[in-house]
Amino acid sequence: MHEPFRQAVEMCLPQAKVVVDKFHVLIHVHQALDQVRTSLQPAKGRRGELFHARYLLLRALERLTPQGYARLMEVLGQYPVLARAWRLKEAFRAWYGCGSRAEAEARLARWEDAVREDGPEPFKGLLPMLRIWHNEILNYFDHRYTNGFLEGKNNRIKVIKRVAYLSSFGRIAMWPTSDRESS
């Protein structure tokens, strides 16, 4: 979701359809949820239940353990604004399960209306991004491509580079040494 990339593709490959990866859209939704959480959190330096619930809030509903679900419901019961934001996040995630572009377009419009009517401010901040990238986000439902595999490979390469860099300074050992090798 970078305008110069979109322009370069449109200029060099005018027949191509730009598809915004759902991972990158969901990052924005997760950031909005986290902004709601931090706005409710007490002053800095005091790490309370909201700080400790941050990863629980971002985890997909279907990936929660029964204990995690119970803990999440306990936290959401205490913070109605956060509960609304969490439901919006989960509704957006579920939106990616639409079977067709037409269904996705209709459900996205309903989600946007719900945000306009009663959404927390950070979620209202998503609306311009969804408008600007509307077609490219909806192109996912015509061409269900994702670059998750490539992103995973890039991350692995970065980790290898970081480990190699740190090991060059003797901060970490690349291979464990036995007692025989050290004598």
Secondary structure, DSSP 4 states (H G I P E B T S, - for coil): --HHHHHHHHHH-TTPPP---HHHHHHHHHHHHHHHHHHHS-STT---HHHHTHHHHHS-GGG--HHHHHHHHHHHHH-HHHHHHHHHHHHHHHHTT-SSHHHHHHHHHHHHHHHHHH--HHHHTTHHHHHHTHHHHHGGGTS----HHHHHHHHHHHHHHHHHHHHHTTSS-SSPPPHHHH-
